């Protein structure tokens, strides 16, 4: 029977074996987004069997699937039309909210679940584009990750047990997913093509590729350091001792993940502390990891030929996402906001410490441990702020929060000096330049000297009234949409489509507290 199916829209967040098509009943298996199906002479086998038949015989009885253009909200950031948004001055922000799961932990939960033996159950996973692309990657490599009810299930294949994907792995805008998965690929005798969007394809990968090549990873495109890249792994990785030239949790993690597959001990040495989610979670999954402080440095060692077992994981709230709500509460007079269940790992709380030093009323309540990570509720109330020096040593614990800190510093009395910001120049954009540009566009004097940003605070509401060039950077967009809630004139950002890569609920949660956008 010839069958013609019309699908009103496709779901880019569905599992790869779903092919982006609805299952019988018109629902997507992963996100349960309802979509309409119009059919002609369709028998009862359903769309899933139709897909299988088309794979077996593309030119056979099942003749066509009509795919109309995707609506804007489903397009990848690099393809979507810009969606500007304007923040307007708000009344007091009040309420108790919970932010989505931490992005760093979400990536690692999926990856370590794939490398473990057995089933890993993840609740609270951040369902943003970056993390979904990691879920698609591990699924394509033979460790299915799918959402059932409120829980994500990963069927692990064990360390060294993944397979070569049939198609390139597209990581969209995710530097974290890309770099961590490079460590995974390194330990498997497979060839993998990695791609990303325009923004990710500009970001250098040499700092992670260098040590992985020392361990045995090969790059087909000799000398190339940006995506797209073709990687060739091996089951004969060599353990190494590697001292990080620049603090980077992503590089450290990629090496330790590769070290799981090497015979012997792989050690990473760091002079300045970075996020330790990888070490904590590896131990939680059963890998042997030891951390030693010696001569002012930290040595993290993983024992190779590791055996890990599937675990149950609850992902805590992302402190980087909570930062925007917290900063908005500090800036808008009369505000009192509590953010529940936020990760307060000491390697992630640099912003909150800085806000307290500036005079901010920021309190951690109900502190507890969940799944090996410290958690707390964060209460923030409007406060008068003063500029402070922010030391370079604090940068690794707040590297993603500098744009919103700079926005807050514009309202403070006096100058705020932020040192050690070299890493910001190689984020989704040149985040240092973009931040300074956004401040200038809204009447705040800011200067960049090398790796240092100086913000000269107004001691009150900033002028606002400008349009900020986001350069496809989600954190730049959210930082200035936070600023606009307390500025004299509205603040506009030129695009918000990319916010979905990390914090899809940003606008809804802000508006729930009383923010205004148009």
MARKOL-112466 format. One record per residue (C-alpha): x, y, z; residue number from 1; residue in one letter. Coordinates in pm, whole numbers. Example, Ala and Ser with C-alpha at 12.3 -4.5 7.8 and 13.67 -1.06 7.14 Angstrom:
REM residues 2
1230	-450	780	1	a
1367	-106	714	2	s
REM end
This chain:
REM residues 518
0	0	0	1	x
132	343	-84	2	x
136	569	216	3	x
175	945	233	4	x
226	1103	573	5	x
218	1473	654	6	x
389	1576	975	7	x
306	1926	1089	8	x
641	1966	1265	9	x
942	1764	1374	10	x
1100	1739	1716	11	x
1474	1805	1723	12	x
1488	1678	2081	13	x
1359	1330	2009	14	x
1574	1022	2036	15	x
1778	941	1724	16	x
1604	609	1664	17	x
1277	802	1650	18	x
1415	986	1347	19	x
1242	1307	1455	20	x
902	1157	1371	21	x
602	1115	1596	22	x
515	769	1718	23	x
160	629	1683	24	x
-81	861	1860	25	x
105	1170	1750	26	x
343	1197	2047	27	x
719	1226	2066	28	x
864	946	2280	29	x
1114	1167	2461	30	x
959	1506	2527	31	x
595	1408	2469	32	x
537	1712	2253	33	x
205	1662	2077	34	x
208	1698	1702	35	x
-61	1655	1439	36	x
-63	1383	1175	37	x
-267	1395	855	38	x
-264	1065	671	39	x
-393	916	350	40	x
-467	545	332	41	x
-247	468	632	42	x
-264	114	762	43	x
-235	35	1134	44	x
134	-49	1155	45	x
214	305	1268	46	x
486	551	1192	47	x
759	355	1365	48	x
720	56	1137	49	x
693	290	842	50	x
1032	434	924	51	x
1185	86	945	52	x
1032	-10	610	53	x
1166	304	446	54	x
1514	224	576	55	x
1491	-126	430	56	x
1354	-12	97	57	x
1364	367	46	58	x
1228	335	-308	59	x
968	74	-223	60	x
604	75	-130	61	x
632	345	131	62	x
672	633	-103	63	x
710	963	76	64	x
732	1158	395	65	x
654	1527	352	66	x
861	1747	583	67	x
754	2111	583	68	x
989	2382	711	69	x
1050	2369	1085	70	x
886	2634	1301	71	x
1125	2884	1460	72	x
1112	2738	1809	73	x
1240	2400	1685	74	x
1520	2524	1461	75	x
1884	2495	1575	76	x
2023	2830	1689	77	x
2238	2867	1380	78	x
1928	2836	1156	79	x
1664	3022	1355	80	x
1574	3381	1273	81	x
1680	3630	1543	82	x
1429	3682	1823	83	x
1497	4016	1993	84	x
1356	4081	2339	85	x
1330	4391	2559	86	x
1345	4399	2939	87	x
1145	4674	3109	88	x
1171	4816	3459	89	x
1004	4580	3706	90	x
831	4609	4039	91	x
948	4394	4331	92	x
1039	4038	4235	93	x
900	3788	4484	94	x
852	3416	4506	95	x
999	3070	4559	96	x
1119	2897	4244	97	x
1332	2605	4129	98	x
1571	2634	3835	99	x
1639	2349	3588	100	x
1909	2091	3653	101	x
2277	2178	3642	102	x
2417	2156	3291	103	x
2763	2032	3390	104	x
2622	1747	3599	105	x
2359	1663	3335	106	x
2626	1609	3067	107	x
2834	1391	3298	108	x
2538	1185	3420	109	x
2456	1086	3061	110	x
2817	1013	2967	111	x
2904	814	3280	112	x
2574	630	3255	113	x
2676	524	2903	114	x
3018	408	3027	115	x
2873	217	3322	116	x
2737	-135	3316	117	x
2362	-157	3361	118	x
2090	104	3399	119	x
2136	464	3514	120	x
1825	661	3612	121	x
1850	1040	3605	122	x
1590	1277	3748	123	x
1610	1653	3710	124	x
1817	1635	3390	125	x
1846	1970	3216	126	x
1641	1928	2898	127	x
1816	2203	2704	128	x
1963	2167	2356	129	x
2324	2123	2473	130	x
2236	1832	2701	131	x
1993	1674	2455	132	x
2274	1666	2197	133	x
2487	1469	2444	134	x
2196	1228	2497	135	x
2173	1183	2120	136	x
2549	1123	2100	137	x
2560	842	2357	138	x
2250	688	2198	139	x
2416	693	1857	140	x
2715	515	2012	141	x
2505	228	2142	142	x
2398	343	2490	143	x
2031	443	2450	144	x
1921	744	2654	145	x
1548	811	2665	146	x
1295	983	2888	147	x
1028	769	3048	148	x
788	970	3260	149	x
999	1217	3459	150	x
1313	1003	3449	151	x
1587	966	3190	152	x
1706	607	3147	153	x
2055	532	3012	154	x
2141	172	2918	155	x
2516	159	2975	156	x
2761	-51	2775	157	x
3058	-42	3011	158	x
3395	128	2975	159	x
3521	59	2621	160	x
3188	-88	2513	161	x
3051	185	2287	162	x
3028	148	1910	163	x
3104	364	1610	164	x
2806	587	1523	165	x
2659	562	1177	166	x
2653	938	1122	167	x
2843	1245	1247	168	x
2771	1357	1603	169	x
2629	1709	1603	170	x
2687	1890	1933	171	x
2514	2211	1833	172	x
2649	2485	2059	173	x
2788	2263	2337	174	x
3158	2296	2411	175	x
3121	2083	2725	176	x
2953	1795	2545	177	x
3209	1808	2264	178	x
3519	1807	2484	179	x
3397	1541	2725	180	x
3291	1313	2440	181	x
3638	1353	2287	182	x
3768	1177	2598	183	x
3510	902	2545	184	x
3597	853	2177	185	x
3970	841	2257	186	x
3927	512	2444	187	x
3736	324	2172	188	x
3875	174	1848	189	x
3631	373	1636	190	x
3622	671	1401	191	x
3383	954	1487	192	x
3304	1273	1299	193	x
3217	1562	1534	194	x
3033	1872	1415	195	x
2869	2177	1570	196	x
2698	2503	1489	197	x
2873	2813	1359	198	x
2958	2941	1706	199	x
3099	2611	1834	200	x
3296	2562	1513	201	x
3491	2879	1593	202	x
3597	2762	1937	203	x
3949	2613	1967	204	x
3987	2250	2074	205	x
4368	2234	2088	206	x
4389	2236	2468	207	x
4189	1914	2494	208	x
4323	1752	2175	209	x
4688	1795	2283	210	x
4684	1564	2586	211	x
4442	1320	2422	212	x
4680	1285	2128	213	x
4958	1209	2376	214	x
4742	923	2501	215	x
4684	784	2150	216	x
4392	972	1994	217	x
4438	1049	1623	218	x
4292	1340	1427	219	x
4222	1278	1058	220	x
4249	1650	975	221	x
4614	1696	1071	222	x
4676	2041	1217	223	x
4308	2139	1241	224	x
4191	2255	1586	225	x
3824	2345	1534	226	x
3512	2150	1441	227	x
3431	1969	1223	228	x
3687	1705	1320	229	x
3724	1331	1258	230	x
3865	1148	1559	231	x
4014	798	1566	232	x
4024	634	1907	233	x
4207	324	2024	234	x
4171	50	2283	235	x
4544	87	2358	236	x
4547	430	2525	237	x
4861	524	2715	238	x
4819	676	3064	239	x
4983	1014	3112	240	x
5068	1271	3379	241	x
4950	1609	3255	242	x
4971	1951	3418	243	x
4703	2192	3301	244	x
4867	2506	3157	245	x
4536	2694	3205	246	x
4264	2600	3455	247	x
3994	2405	3269	248	x
3746	2158	3413	249	x
3657	2044	3060	250	x
4015	1955	2967	251	x
4071	1787	3304	252	x
3751	1587	3262	253	x
3829	1476	2906	254	x
4168	1341	3020	255	x
4022	1160	3321	256	x
3747	1007	3107	257	x
4006	886	2857	258	x
4209	756	3152	259	x
3923	522	3245	260	x
4016	327	2931	261	x
4398	327	2972	262	x
4594	51	3146	263	x
4750	217	3450	264	x
4711	551	3625	265	x
4630	878	3450	266	x
4700	1194	3650	267	x
4596	1555	3596	268	x
4775	1827	3791	269	x
4608	2163	3844	270	x
4759	2472	4002	271	x
4422	2640	4051	272	x
4109	2446	4151	273	x
3842	2387	3887	274	x
3498	2226	3898	275	x
3529	1881	4052	276	x
3201	1727	3933	277	x
3387	1466	3726	278	x
3588	1335	4020	279	x
3285	1326	4249	280	x
3064	1150	3997	281	x
3329	900	3888	282	x
3361	790	4251	283	x
2982	771	4277	284	x
2974	535	3976	285	x
3247	314	4128	286	x
3565	431	3952	287	x
3884	457	4159	288	x
3985	822	4184	289	x
4220	980	4433	290	x
4295	1346	4494	291	x
4616	1461	4662	292	x
4729	1813	4754	293	x
5105	1852	4717	294	x
5336	2152	4678	295	x
5042	2387	4636	296	x
4896	2182	4350	297	x
4618	1925	4321	298	x
4690	1585	4165	299	x
4382	1394	4046	300	x
4447	1033	3946	301	x
4209	783	3790	302	x
4281	409	3775	303	x
4237	270	3424	304	x
4054	-39	3300	305	x
3776	91	3521	306	x
3452	-84	3602	307	x
3152	136	3677	308	x
2794	41	3761	309	x
2474	223	3672	310	x
2337	450	3945	311	x
2037	664	4031	312	x
2115	1037	4007	313	x
1919	1347	4098	314	x
2056	1654	3921	315	x
2055	1965	4144	316	x
1957	2311	4024	317	x
2213	2491	3808	318	x
2386	2775	4002	319	x
2474	2945	3672	320	x
2104	2963	3581	321	x
2006	3063	3934	322	x
2255	3350	3905	323	x
2024	3553	3679	324	x
1731	3527	3921	325	x
1955	3608	4216	326	x
2108	3912	4047	327	x
1768	4040	3939	328	x
1649	4020	4300	329	x
1951	4216	4419	330	x
1891	4493	4165	331	x
1513	4543	4176	332	x
1399	4737	4488	333	x
1172	4546	4727	334	x
1264	4203	4588	335	x
1279	3884	4799	336	x
1340	3562	4606	337	x
1425	3207	4717	338	x
1569	2957	4468	339	x
1532	2599	4589	340	x
1765	2301	4549	341	x
2066	2476	4397	342	x
2408	2314	4363	343	x
2651	2493	4600	344	x
2969	2299	4526	345	x
3256	2531	4636	346	x
3398	2518	4284	347	x
3076	2682	4154	348	x
2987	2949	4412	349	x
3233	3228	4326	350	x
2956	3460	4208	351	x
2756	3426	4530	352	x
3065	3492	4742	353	x
3138	3801	4532	354	x
2782	3928	4565	355	x
2807	3890	4944	356	x
3135	4086	4942	357	x
2959	4362	4747	358	x
2703	4389	5027	359	x
2436	4165	4876	360	x
2187	3994	5106	361	x
2252	3640	4982	362	x
2191	3350	5222	363	x
2228	2972	5183	364	x
1946	2787	5364	365	x
1869	2419	5428	366	x
2216	2300	5323	367	x
2241	1925	5256	368	x
2418	1664	5040	369	x
2253	1477	4752	370	x
2434	1226	4531	371	x
2775	1339	4653	372	x
2712	1711	4585	373	x
2627	1992	4831	374	x
2282	2150	4780	375	x
2109	2453	4935	376	x
1817	2693	4894	377	x
1940	3044	4812	378	x
1749	3346	4944	379	x
1829	3687	4788	380	x
1689	4028	4883	381	x
1738	4369	4724	382	x
2057	4535	4846	383	x
2271	4844	4796	384	x
2599	4726	4644	385	x
2960	4846	4639	386	x
3231	4768	4386	387	x
3498	4516	4487	388	x
3811	4354	4341	389	x
3742	4001	4212	390	x
4067	3798	4220	391	x
4183	3587	3927	392	x
4192	3279	4152	393	x
3812	3298	4174	394	x
3760	3285	3796	395	x
3728	2905	3760	396	x
3444	2902	4016	397	x
3237	3164	3830	398	x
3364	3168	3472	399	x
3011	3164	3327	400	x
2878	3433	3561	401	x
3102	3727	3472	402	x
2858	3884	3224	403	x
2578	3905	3481	404	x
2823	4014	3753	405	x
2933	4296	3522	406	x
2570	4397	3476	407	x
2523	4404	3854	408	x
2849	4600	3900	409	x
2703	4875	3682	410	x
2457	4953	3965	411	x
2718	4941	4245	412	x
2892	5236	4406	413	x
3254	5253	4293	414	x
3461	5034	4068	415	x
3458	4656	4029	416	x
3778	4501	3896	417	x
3763	4147	3756	418	x
4098	3980	3689	419	x
4197	3660	3508	420	x
3932	3662	3236	421	x
4135	3518	2946	422	x
3896	3221	2924	423	x
3607	3454	2839	424	x
3765	3533	2504	425	x
3715	3173	2382	426	x
3361	3106	2503	427	x
3052	3105	2278	428	x
3162	3456	2181	429	x
3447	3682	2287	430	x
3246	3718	2603	431	x
3480	3979	2749	432	x
3438	4217	2455	433	x
3065	4145	2427	434	x
3012	4223	2796	435	x
3201	4553	2772	436	x
3008	4643	2458	437	x
2672	4572	2622	438	x
2761	4787	2922	439	x
2869	5077	2702	440	x
2547	5054	2500	441	x
2350	5110	2820	442	x
2542	5397	2973	443	x
2788	5209	3194	444	x
3156	5292	3162	445	x
3369	4980	3129	446	x
3725	4921	3014	447	x
3916	4607	2917	448	x
4289	4587	2984	449	x
4433	4254	2879	450	x
4254	3991	3088	451	x
4095	4245	3324	452	x
3752	4408	3310	453	x
3688	4731	3499	454	x
3326	4833	3557	455	x
3271	5185	3688	456	x
2945	5166	3882	457	x
2682	5439	3881	458	x
2576	5393	4243	459	x
2214	5365	4131	460	x
2000	5265	3834	461	x
2193	5255	3506	462	x
2064	5451	3210	463	x
1969	5158	2987	464	x
1806	5232	2654	465	x
2056	5039	2444	466	x
2048	4735	2219	467	x
2301	4464	2303	468	x
2475	4255	2036	469	x
2469	3903	2181	470	x
2690	3733	1919	471	x
2475	3418	1961	472	x
2585	3396	2326	473	x
2310	3284	2564	474	x
2475	3424	2877	475	x
2523	3769	2722	476	x
2153	3773	2634	477	x
2036	3672	2982	478	x
2279	3906	3161	479	x
2145	4216	2988	480	x
1783	4102	3012	481	x
1855	4097	3386	482	x
2006	4447	3378	483	x
1701	4588	3201	484	x
1469	4496	3489	485	x
1623	4774	3703	486	x
1758	5027	3449	487	x
1590	5364	3388	488	x
1513	5278	3024	489	x
1438	4938	2868	490	x
1727	4719	2752	491	x
1699	4519	2431	492	x
1904	4219	2321	493	x
1926	4140	1951	494	x
1850	3767	1988	495	x
1721	3519	2246	496	x
1694	3201	2038	497	x
2017	3060	2184	498	x
1892	3084	2545	499	x
1732	2745	2483	500	x
2080	2587	2475	501	x
2115	2622	2852	502	x
1806	2776	3021	503	x
1483	2732	2821	504	x
1272	2834	3122	505	x
1455	3167	3174	506	x
1174	3399	3065	507	x
895	3197	3224	508	x
1065	3187	3565	509	x
1158	3555	3552	510	x
801	3650	3465	511	x
671	3420	3740	512	x
869	3636	3986	513	x
729	3958	3837	514	x
972	4052	3558	515	x
847	4223	3244	516	x
957	4157	2886	517	x
821	4260	2550	518	x
REM end
